[in-house]
Structure formats: C-alpha cells, structure tokens
Amino acid sequence: MAAKVKKTTKRTPRKVEAVKPVAEVVEKTQSRKRVTFSVSAEPGSRVAVSGDFNNWDAAGRPMEDKKGDGNYSATILLAPGVYEYKFIVNDTWSIDPNCAEWVQNSFGTLNSVIHV
C-alpha cells in the first residue's frame, strides 16, 4: 500500500505587530496630568483654549461655563513639559490674565506659559 502524501501549500510568514505591555500603556496614561484652564468672560461667550499641546488649533478646546456666571474652564490631560497657550474669546486670542509667565511669540504678541 502506497503512503498517502498530504499536499501542503506553501504559506508566507505573517507579519506580527508588536504589542506593547499593558504596564507601559498604563504608565503613559498615568504620567499625564489633568490640567484645568480657567478664565472669566462675559456669560454666553464662545471661549476656548489653544496652544502647542493641540498644534494651535484655531477652534481650540471649547471651555464650559457650567454655572452661567462667566467662569469658563476646560480640563486637558497633558504629559509633563512646558506649554504655551492662549484663550480664544469670541474669536479674539488673548493671554491668561492670571498667569505670571509669558513669552513673546513669532507674531510679536505674548503667549501664556504653563509647566506641567
């Protein structure tokens, strides 16, 4: 009796992507800090914060006036570092009046600075 030879097809090796260990992913999340930006503006204003943490997005990160009293805030997770930012109130860019550190930008105006 002749042996049956099972015909096999040649497979090309699959590319397997490396999976990051859970501890590394958790560590990255835990190293970021919750930073709350706040500013006072006329109730009903459109208020946002923008900076080098969001590539100076012209729309910014919208801020909320939860009590309707003109105190706007937004909380953003940021990695440790130094960031420049501005508030956008009704399409007008302005520095943080409560921030003690400012730097001049390439437009000749000032940016607020925060250390995380």
C-alpha positions as CSV (number, residue, x, y, z in Angstrom):
1,M,0.0,0.0,0.0
2,A,1.4,3.3,-1.0
3,A,1.6,6.1,1.6
4,K,-0.7,9.0,1.0
5,V,1.2,12.2,0.8
6,K,-0.7,15.2,2.0
7,K,-0.2,18.1,-0.3
8,T,0.7,21.2,1.6
9,T,0.5,24.7,0.4
10,K,3.4,27.0,1.0
11,R,2.4,29.8,3.3
12,T,4.2,33.1,3.5
13,P,5.0,34.2,7.0
14,R,2.6,36.7,8.6
15,K,3.9,39.9,9.9
16,V,3.1,40.2,13.5
17,E,2.9,43.6,15.1
18,A,4.5,44.0,18.5
19,V,2.0,44.6,21.2
20,K,3.0,47.0,24.0
21,P,2.9,45.6,27.5
22,V,-0.1,46.8,29.5
23,A,2.2,48.3,32.1
24,E,3.8,50.5,29.5
25,V,0.4,51.7,28.3
26,V,-0.8,52.4,31.8
27,E,2.4,54.2,32.7
28,K,2.0,56.5,29.7
29,T,-1.6,57.3,30.8
30,Q,-0.6,57.8,34.4
31,S,2.3,60.1,33.6
32,R,-0.1,62.6,32.0
33,K,-1.6,65.2,34.4
34,R,-5.1,66.7,34.4
35,V,-4.6,70.4,33.8
36,T,-7.6,72.8,34.3
37,F,-7.5,76.0,32.3
38,S,-9.9,78.7,33.5
39,V,-10.7,82.3,32.5
40,S,-13.5,84.8,33.2
41,A,-15.5,86.2,30.2
42,E,-19.0,87.6,29.6
43,P,-21.6,84.9,30.1
44,G,-22.7,83.4,26.8
45,S,-19.3,84.0,25.2
46,R,-17.6,81.4,22.9
47,V,-14.5,80.5,24.9
48,A,-11.7,78.0,24.0
49,V,-8.1,77.3,24.9
50,S,-5.4,76.6,22.3
51,G,-1.7,76.1,22.5
52,D,1.2,74.0,21.4
53,F,-0.5,71.0,23.1
54,N,-3.1,71.0,20.3
55,N,-1.0,72.5,17.5
56,W,-2.6,75.9,18.0
57,D,-5.9,74.7,16.6
58,A,-7.9,77.8,15.7
59,A,-11.1,76.3,17.0
60,G,-9.3,75.5,20.3
61,R,-10.6,73.2,23.0
62,P,-14.0,74.5,24.0
63,M,-14.4,75.7,27.6
64,E,-17.6,75.5,29.6
65,D,-19.3,78.0,31.8
66,K,-21.1,75.4,34.0
67,K,-22.8,77.9,36.3
68,G,-23.6,80.6,33.8
69,D,-21.6,83.1,35.8
70,G,-18.8,83.8,33.2
71,N,-16.2,81.5,34.7
72,Y,-15.1,79.2,31.9
73,S,-13.0,76.1,32.3
74,A,-11.6,73.0,30.5
75,T,-9.5,70.1,31.7
76,I,-6.9,68.6,29.4
77,L,-4.6,65.6,30.0
78,L,-1.0,66.8,29.4
79,A,2.3,65.0,29.5
80,P,5.0,66.6,31.7
81,G,6.6,69.6,30.0
82,V,6.3,73.3,29.3
83,Y,3.5,74.5,27.1
84,E,2.5,77.9,25.6
85,Y,-1.2,78.7,25.2
86,K,-3.8,81.4,24.7
87,F,-7.5,81.7,25.3
88,I,-9.9,82.4,22.4
89,V,-12.9,84.5,23.5
90,N,-15.4,85.3,20.8
91,D,-12.7,84.8,18.1
92,T,-10.2,87.1,19.9
93,W,-6.9,85.5,21.1
94,S,-5.7,86.6,24.5
95,I,-3.2,85.6,27.2
96,D,-4.2,84.2,30.5
97,P,-4.6,87.3,32.8
98,N,-3.9,85.0,35.8
99,C,-0.7,83.5,34.5
100,A,2.5,85.1,35.7
101,E,4.8,83.7,33.0
102,W,4.6,84.8,29.4
103,V,6.8,84.6,26.3
104,Q,6.9,86.6,23.1
105,N,5.7,84.6,20.1
106,S,6.7,84.9,16.4
107,F,3.8,87.4,15.8
108,G,5.2,89.8,18.3
109,T,2.5,89.2,20.9
110,L,2.6,87.2,24.1
111,N,1.7,83.6,24.9
112,S,1.0,82.3,28.4
113,V,3.3,79.5,29.7
114,I,2.4,76.6,31.9
115,H,4.7,74.0,33.5
116,V,3.2,70.5,33.9
